[in-house]
Amino acid sequence: MQKIEDAYNSLILLGAKPEEARCILPNSLKTEMVVTMNLREWRHFFKLRTLRRAHPQMREIAIPILKKCKI
């Protein structure tokens, strides 16, 4: 993992954009996201991402956020 991180940082230093350099990282790597949406977009997000057919990992994120928004 250290070698992969070093290679990623080297690509960034060589001018690669983070989204380009990310291709060398493992698929299961933790990623942090920042999202900004208006109320209409949040409603659309919850409508799509809380369905039973939605990806299970996305449901793990969306359902707790929806519960917090309902308070």
C-alpha positions as CSV (number, residue, x, y, z in Angstrom):
1,M,0.0,0.0,0.0
2,Q,2.9,2.4,0.8
3,K,4.3,1.8,-2.7
4,I,0.9,2.5,-4.3
5,E,0.5,5.7,-2.3
6,D,4.0,6.8,-3.3
7,A,3.3,6.2,-6.9
8,Y,0.0,8.1,-6.7
9,N,1.8,11.1,-5.1
10,S,4.5,10.9,-7.7
11,L,1.9,11.1,-10.5
12,I,0.3,14.2,-8.8
13,L,3.8,15.8,-8.6
14,L,4.3,15.1,-12.3
15,G,1.1,17.0,-13.1
16,A,-1.5,14.4,-13.2
17,K,-5.0,15.3,-12.0
18,P,-6.1,13.4,-8.9
19,E,-8.9,11.7,-10.8
20,E,-6.3,10.5,-13.4
21,A,-3.8,9.3,-10.8
22,R,-6.5,7.5,-8.9
23,C,-6.5,4.8,-11.6
24,I,-3.6,3.1,-9.8
25,L,-5.4,2.8,-6.5
26,P,-7.2,-0.4,-5.4
27,N,-10.9,-0.4,-6.1
28,S,-11.8,-1.0,-2.4
29,L,-10.0,2.1,-1.2
30,K,-11.9,4.4,1.2
31,T,-12.9,7.6,-0.5
32,E,-14.3,10.8,1.0
33,M,-16.9,12.8,-0.9
34,V,-18.3,16.3,-0.5
35,V,-21.7,16.8,-2.0
36,T,-23.7,20.0,-2.4
37,M,-27.3,19.7,-3.5
38,N,-30.5,21.8,-3.4
39,L,-33.6,20.3,-1.8
40,R,-34.9,19.1,-5.2
41,E,-31.7,17.2,-5.9
42,W,-31.6,15.7,-2.4
43,R,-35.2,14.4,-3.0
44,H,-34.1,12.9,-6.3
45,F,-31.0,11.4,-4.7
46,F,-33.0,9.7,-1.9
47,K,-35.6,8.5,-4.4
48,L,-32.9,6.7,-6.4
49,R,-30.5,5.6,-3.8
50,T,-32.8,4.2,-1.1
51,L,-34.6,1.8,-3.4
52,R,-34.1,-1.9,-2.7
53,R,-32.6,-2.3,-6.2
54,A,-30.0,0.4,-5.5
55,H,-26.4,-0.7,-4.8
56,P,-26.2,-2.0,-1.2
57,Q,-23.2,0.1,-0.3
58,M,-25.0,3.3,-1.6
59,R,-28.1,2.3,0.4
60,E,-25.8,2.1,3.5
61,I,-25.0,5.7,3.0
62,A,-28.3,7.1,1.7
63,I,-30.7,5.7,4.3
64,P,-28.9,7.1,7.4
65,I,-28.6,10.5,5.7
66,L,-32.3,10.4,4.8
67,K,-33.1,9.6,8.5
68,K,-31.1,12.6,9.6
69,C,-32.8,14.8,7.1
70,K,-36.3,13.8,8.5
71,I,-35.5,15.1,12.0
